[in-house]
Amino acid sequence: MDDASNTLISAANHSFSDFVYGEEAAAEDEEEEDDDFCDVETWETLSKSFRDVQSVLDRNRRLIQQVNDNHRSKMPHNLAKNVALICEINANMSKVVALYSSLSANLSAIVRQRRAAPKEIES
C-alpha cells in the first residue's frame, strides 16, 4: 500500500480522537491503536489480494493478445503454440477464482472478527 493510503487511513482513524479528554481518552487511544492495526492489516490484505488478481488478469490479457496475433498469422507453428497459450489462460482463470475465493474468506473472517470484538469488550 502506498504512503498516501496509509496517511488517509491513519487520518480517518484519528480524526475524532482530539475531542476526547481524561481517562476515556487513554482507553480510546488504546482501542484506536488496535483499530489502526486491524484497519491497516485489512487494507493490506485486500490490496495484496487485488494486486495478485490484477497480475494474473494482466498476464491473461498479454496471452490473449499473443493468441490473437498467432491466429492472424495463420502460420501452422504459431497456431500450434496457441494450444499451450490457451491452456495457460485456462489455468490462470482457475487461479483468479481461487484468489477471489481466498479474498472472500479473508474478508468474511475480518468482518466476523470486527463484529465479535464489541461483544468481547462487553463481557
C-alpha positions in Angstrom: 0.0 0.0 0.0 1.4 3.4 -0.8 2.2 6.2 1.8 -0.8 8.3 0.7 -3.2 5.4 1.5 -1.6 4.8 4.9 -1.8 8.5 5.7 -5.5 8.6 4.8 -6.3 5.6 6.9 -4.4 7.0 9.8 -6.1 10.4 9.5 -9.5 8.8 9.3 -8.9 6.7 12.4 -7.6 9.6 14.4 -10.0 12.4 13.3 -12.2 12.3 16.4 -9.6 11.4 19.0 -8.8 15.1 19.6 -12.3 15.6 21.1 -12.0 13.1 23.9 -10.4 14.1 27.2 -9.4 12.5 30.5 -9.2 8.8 31.3 -11.6 8.0 28.5 -9.0 9.4 26.1 -6.3 6.9 27.2 -8.7 4.0 26.9 -9.9 5.2 23.5 -6.4 5.8 22.2 -5.5 2.2 23.2 -8.6 0.9 21.4 -7.9 3.1 18.4 -4.4 1.7 18.1 -5.9 -1.8 17.9 -8.4 -0.5 15.2 -5.5 1.1 13.3 -3.6 -2.2 13.2 -6.7 -4.1 12.2 -7.6 -1.5 9.6 -4.1 -1.3 8.1 -3.9 -5.1 8.2 -7.3 -5.3 6.5 -6.4 -2.9 3.8 -3.0 -4.6 3.2 -4.7 -8.0 2.9 -7.3 -6.7 0.5 -4.8 -4.7 -1.5 -2.5 -7.7 -1.9 -5.3 -9.9 -3.0 -6.5 -7.4 -5.6 -2.9 -6.9 -6.8 -2.5 -10.7 -7.2 -5.7 -10.9 -9.1 -4.8 -8.0 -11.4 -1.4 -9.5 -12.1 -2.9 -12.7 -13.3 -5.5 -10.9 -15.4 -2.8 -8.7 -16.9 -0.9 -11.9 -17.8 -4.0 -13.3 -19.4 -4.5 -10.1 -21.4 -1.0 -10.5 -22.9 -1.6 -14.2 -23.6 -4.9 -13.4 -25.3 -3.2 -10.8 -27.5 -0.5 -13.3 -28.4 -3.2 -16.0 -29.3 -4.9 -13.4 -31.5 -1.6 -12.5 -33.2 -0.8 -16.2 -33.8 -4.2 -16.8 -35.2 -4.0 -13.8 -37.6 -0.6 -15.1 -38.8 -2.2 -18.4 -39.9 1.2 -20.0 -39.6 1.0 -23.6 -38.5 3.8 -23.2 -35.9 2.1 -20.2 -34.4 -1.3 -21.9 -34.4 0.2 -24.9 -32.6 1.6 -22.5 -29.9 -2.0 -21.4 -29.2 -2.9 -24.7 -27.7 -0.4 -24.2 -24.8 -1.3 -20.5 -24.5 -5.0 -21.3 -24.2 -4.2 -23.9 -21.6 -2.2 -21.3 -19.6 -5.1 -18.8 -19.9 -7.5 -21.5 -18.6 -5.1 -22.3 -15.6 -4.8 -18.6 -14.9 -8.6 -18.3 -14.7 -8.6 -21.1 -12.1 -6.0 -19.1 -10.2 -8.3 -16.0 -10.3 -11.2 -18.0 -9.0 -9.0 -19.3 -6.1 -7.7 -15.8 -5.3 -11.2 -14.4 -5.2 -12.3 -17.3 -3.1 -9.5 -16.6 -0.7 -10.3 -12.9 -0.7 -13.9 -13.6 0.1 -12.9 -15.9 3.0 -10.4 -13.3 4.4 -13.0 -10.5 4.1 -15.6 -12.7 5.9 -13.2 -13.5 8.7 -12.3 -9.8 9.1 -16.0 -8.9 9.3 -16.7 -11.7 11.8 -13.7 -10.5 13.9 -14.9 -6.9 13.9 -18.4 -7.9 14.9 -17.2 -10.2 17.7 -14.8 -7.5 19.1 -17.6 -5.4 20.7 -19.1 -8.5 22.3 -15.8 -9.5 23.8 -15.4 -6.0 25.3 -18.8 -6.1 26.9 -18.1 -9.5 28.6 
